[in-house]
């Protein structure tokens, strides 16, 4: 089995990669706010990972019970991380975000929420934004909320382009076409980048700006017939790029 097939099986298909990218983005904002803590980062990864596993396997009758047991263990571990490292307010925030995720992704509510036209991109962006602006911070940060919400909403649009022939709910590519969907994604990323320039510290805004340049390019080349790896690896990586750029900058400083 080739390296690419192994990476697809154990990183992408397992939902580890998207969970890591979400965790990286949260870590980026934690560092910007000077509140970085490993228990918080672990909590975020567990939350993303268990959530995406549930989303993927909730229709698989053979694996669903195993996933349910695994997620129950993740829930207990998350509870312990919060109780021993934070407070009851953080526990309440976490519970609210988990419920919001379940409301969208659960099969028994699919016809009520997930079937709402055009909701997907903004709902996914909302969940990620609440983690970055509310869960990890002592107080709600409106600027980080909109930076994350707009950026993640834009990143979901290439996936809608990928799935436009198989989606059974109205999405932006189906409604307005691929090219106009790309322009919408450009606008969302641009506004997000503009907000980062005004509200994030200089080096953090620079790292985010560099990320948006790469994001623009990936949106531009997004087509329905692209390989799966283009979306599940390259586009997904955009969420982790701000932190990777920041770490590269800090590493460069050590050698200069």
N, C-alpha and C positions, 0 to 999 in steps of 0.2 A: 504494500500500500504506500503510495507516494506521500511526501510531506504535506502537500496541499490537501489530499484526501483526509489525512490524519487531523490536520488543523480544522477542516470542515466538520469532521465527526466529533472531535473532543472539545473544540472551542466554540464554533458557530452553532452547530445543530444542538449542542447541549445547553445553549443559552448562557454559557459562561462569558462569551465575548461581549454581548450587549450589556450584560450585568456589570462587567468590568468597565466598559466605557461610561456607563451611567455613574458608577462609583468614582471614576476619574474626574468627571465633570464636577461632582459634588466636592471632591477633594480640592479641586482648583478654587472653588468659591470659599471653602473652609480656610485655605491658606490666605486668600485675599482678605478675609475678615479676621485673620489671625486667631482662629479658634480650632485649629487642626487637632483632632484626637483620634487615635487608632480605633477605640471602641465604637465611635460614631461611624467611622469609615466601614468597619466590619458590619455594623447594623445595616448600613445602606446597601452593601453588597448582598447580604442575606435577603433583604427585602426585595431588591430587584430580581435576584436569582429565583427565589421561590415564586414570585409573581409571574415571571416569564415562563417558568416550568409549568405552572398551573394553566396559563394561557395556551401553551402548546399542546398539553396532553389531556386537557379536560374532556375531550371527545374520544380519547383512546380508552376503551373499557378495560383493556388488559393492563394498562399502566396507571390508570387513574387512582386506584386504591393506594398503590405504592407512592405516587406523587402526593396524595393526600396525607399519608403517614409522614413522608419526608417534610412536607410543609408544616405539619403540626409540630414536628421537632424544631424546625426553623423558627416557628412562632414562639416556642418555649425559650429557645436560645435568645431570640430578640428581646423577649420579655426580661430575661436575666441581664442582658447587656444594658438595658435601659434602667432597670431597678438598681443595679450595682454601680452604674456609672453616671446616671442622670437623675431625673426626678419624675414625679407623676405627670407633670405637664408634658414632658417629652413623650411619655407613654401615651397620653391622650392624642397628641399630634400624630404619632406613628399609627395609632389605631384608626384615626380618621382617614389618613392617606391609604391605608390598607383597604378600608371599606370603599373608598372612591375607586381604587383599582378593581376591586371585585365587582362593583356595580357595572363596570364597563365590560370586563372580561368573562364574567360568569355565564355559562350556557343557559341557565334558567332565567336570565334577564336579557339575553341577547336581543330578543324581539322588541324590547322596550327602550333600550339605550343604544346598543351597537348598530341597530338598523336605522338610526336617525341620520339622514343625509348630511354629509360634510362634517360630521361631529368628530370623526376619528382623530384628525391631526391636532385639533385644539384640546381634545381630552387627554391624549398622550402627553402633549406639552404641559398641560395643567398638572398632571401627576408628577412629572419630573421637576417642574417649577416649584411645587409645594415642598418637595424634598430639599431643594437647594436654598429656598428663601425662607422656609418656615421650620421644617423639622430640625435642621442642623444649627439654626441660629437661636439665640435667646429671644429675639423679637423678630417679627415679620419684616422682611426687607423687600419693599415694593420694586426697587430697581433690579435686584437680582431675579425677582419673580418674572418681570417682563423680559429681561435679557434671556433667561432660560426658556420661558414659554414661547417666545417668538422664534428662537433658534431651533428648538426641538420640533416645533410645529412645522418649520421649514424642512427639517430633515426627514419628516414623515412623508412629505409629498413625493420624493423619488420612489418610495416604496409603493405609493398609490399608482404611480406611473407603471411600475413593474407589474402590479396586480390588476390593472384596469380591465383586462380581458376576462378575469375570473371573479372579480368583485361582484357580489349580488346586492350591493348598496351603492347609492350615488356618491361618487367621490369627485374631487375637483378635475382630474384628468378626463373623467367620463362627461362631466358637465360642461367644462369650458375648453377641453382639449389639452394636449401635452404642452404646447408652447406657452399658452397663457398660464398654465399651472407652474411652469418654470419661472415666469415673471413674478408670479405671486410668491414663490419661494425666495427669489432674489430680494423682493421687497421686505419680506420678513427678516431675512438674514441681515440686510442693510440696516434696518431700524434697530435690530438687536446689537449690531456692531456699533452703531452711533451711540446707543445708550451706554455701552461698555466704555466708550471713550470718555464720556462725561462723568460716569459714576464709579468706575474701577480705578485703582491705582495704576500709575503709568505702565509699569512692566506687565501687569495683568491685562490691561486693555490692549497692549501691543501683542501679547500672545493670543488674545482672542481675535484681534484684527487679522493676524496671520492665518488663523484657523478659518476665518470667514472667506479669505481669498481662495483657499483650497476647496472650501465648501461651494463657492460659486462655480468653480471649475467642474466639480463632481455633479452639481445640479445641471449644468450646461450639457454634459455628456450623458445624462440619464436618458435611457431609451427603454422601451418595453422589451426589446430583444437582447438587452445586455445580459451577460452571465450573472448567475445568482451571487457570485462572489463580489461583483461590483457593488451590489447593494448591501449584502450582509457583512462584508468586510470593509470595503473602502468608504462607503457612505456612513456606515455605523461608526467608523473610526473617528469621524469628525467630532464626536462628543468627547473623546479622550484627548484630542489634539491640544486644547489649551493647557492642560496639565503637562503633557509631554513637551510642549514648547517651553513652558516654565522651567521644567527640570533640566532641559537642554541648556537654557540660559544660565542657570545656577551652576551647572557642570562646567560650562565655558568660563565662567568667572573664576572657578578654582584653578584653571590652567592658564589664566592670563595674569 
